Amino acid sequence: MNISRFTFNMFGVNTYILWDDISKEAAIIDPGMINDVEKKEIDEFIKINKLRLKYLINTHMHIDHSFGVAHIRDKYGLALMANTDDQFLAERLNQQAKMFCLSIPVADLAIETVLKDGDKLKIGDEDIIIMQVPGHSPGSIVIYAIDSNFIISGDVLFQHSIGRTDLPGGNYQQLINTINNKLMTLPDDTIVYPGHGFETTIIEEKKHNPYI
């Protein structure tokens, strides 16, 4: 499984594209493109690599991870996939923008395909597993590519840090519990690709993350 990272918008969100070399099937995770330049970067990458987007997935529905959802949905004809516990956030994207004093018009969204714990999606011959890890938001999910030995953690787990829990629906103790019970039980060499910042590993976070 190939993975490419793009960093978009004023929040520095990591948008990921996963794809299979042979089938060219691909998934885009957390499209954060906020303007035409960033949208063009994604579109050209897809075109140059002759990818066939199969999935549009959001790890959670905070606005910084959702700026580019409508573009991907409309241009590539994909349904937004996320956990339904974040539907209240998807329906309030414009309100979230105002909370951050952003004057950018953002259309509210609807989660069209619900992802829940244990769901499996396929890219080429490889399964990706959905793990529910609430706490940063009620519907936060982590995407686990077992064969390729990595997770996309959204805003659940960062290098030496964790996601904030002071936004609507956040719960600090729930986040700590689910990180320890689900993510810290993965193999130590599992690579963690977070929603902001640089990648890390499970063993690195076990040793050096002050919250765990």
N, C-alpha and C positions, 0 to 999 in steps of 0.2 A: 504494500500500500504506500503510495506517495502522499506526502503532506507538504503544502506550501502555506506560509503565513504572510498576511498583508496587515499592515497597521494603519488604521483609518481614524478620522475625525479628531476633534479636540480632546477627546477622552483617551486617545491612544488605544483603541480597541483592536485586539487581534482577531481578524477574520481568517478562517482556515478553509482551504479546499483540499479534500481527500479525493484521490482518484486511482484507478487501476490502469496499468500500462496497456494491458491487452484489450480489454473491453472498452476502455475509455469512459466507463461509468464514473460519475463523480458526485460528491456532496459538497455543498457550501454550508459552513457553520458560522453563525453570528455575523451576517453581512452588515458591516458598519459604515458603508460608503455614504458620505454626506453630501457630495457634490458631483458634478459631471466628470471631473478629472478622476476621482476615485472610482466612479462607476466604469469609466473607460478602461482603467487599469485591470479591473476584474474581467470585463468583457473581452479584452484583448488576450488576456491569459487563457481564458476558456477557448477562444477561437484558435490561437496559435497552437495550443496543445490538443485541439480537436476533441475536446471533452464533451460528454453528453451528461448534463446535469440531471441527476436522478432524484436528489433530495435537497430540500431547503430546511435546515434545522436551526432552531435557536436553543441555546443552553438555558436561557431565561429571557424574560421580556422587558428588561430595563432598556430605556431609550437608546443608550449608547451602543447597544448590541443590535439595534433594530432599525437604524436609519435606512439601510439599504434593502430591507425586506421587500417592500413594494416593488422596487426595481427588478429584483430577481424573480419575484412571483409573476409579474406582468410580462417580462421579456422572455422568460423561459417556461412559462406556463406551469409553475410548480405550486403545490399547496404548502402553506406554512405548517411545519411540524414542531411541536413543543408540548410541554406538559400543561394540562388544563388548569392546574392550580395557579398558573400565571396568567390566566385569561383576563383577570381584572386589571393587570398591568398592560396587557396588549390593548385593552379597550380605553386606556388612559394615556396613550403615548403623548398626545398633545398637552395634556395636563402635566405630564412628567417634564416636557420641554419647558413649560412655564416655571416649574419648580426650580429648574436650573437657569432661569432667566435667559432662555434661548428664544430668539425671535424667528427661528426657522419653523415654517409650517410642517407639521408631521401628521400624517393620516393615521388614525387609530386602526388597529388590525384585529382580525379574528384568527384564532388557532383553528386550522382546518383539519389537521390530522393529529390526534392525541398520542403522545409518546409516554409510556409508563415504564416502571422498573421491570427489567428483564426482557423488554422488547428487543427483537433482533432485526436489523436491516442488513442488506447485502450490497457490497460494492465489488463487482467482479466475483471472485470466488471467496472473498473474505467477509466474515460476519463482523458487524459492529454492534455492540451491546449497549443498551440504555440503562443507566443507573440513576435512580432518583436520590439526590443528595440535597434535601431542602435545608434552609437556614439563611442563606444569602437572600433568597426569595423562596416563597412556598413551593414553586414549581421547578426549581433549579435541577438540571440534569447534567450528568457527566457521560461522555461518549467514550467507550472502551473498545479499542481495536486489539483483540487478544493476540492474534497471530503476529501483528506488527509491534506489539508490546508498548503501546502508548495510550494515554487518555487525553481527551480534550476536556479541561476541567471548568471552563467558563470562569465565573467569578467565585467558585467554591474554594479553590486552593491555588495559591501563588507561590513563587519562590520566596521562602522564608516568611510567608504571610498567609492570610485567609481573606475571604470576602467580607466587606462591611455588612453589618446587620442592623443599621439604624434607619434603613429605608422601609417603606410600608411592607409588612409581611415578613420582615427579617426576624430571626430568632437565633441569638448567639449560642445558647446551649445546644439547640437542635443542630446547628451547623457543626459544632465541635464533635458532638456525638456521632453524626453521620460520617464525618471525615474519618474519625477513628474506627468506626465499625465497618466502613465500606472501603475507603481509599487506602487506609494504612494496612489493610489486609492483602492488598495486591502485591505481586512480586516486587522485591526491592529495586530491581533494575528497570521497572516500568517508567517510561518517560512521561512527564506531565507537561502538556502544552496549555498554558493558562490563557484567560481572556485578556490579560494585560501583562506586559513584561515578557521575560525570557523563560525558556523551558527549564525544568528541573527534573528530579527523579524522586521516587517515593523514599528511597533510603536517605537522600539528602534532606528531605523534609522531616523524616523521623529523627535525624540527628540534630538539625539546626533550626527547625521551625519553632519559635517560642510559644506558639499557641497550641501545640500538639503534645 
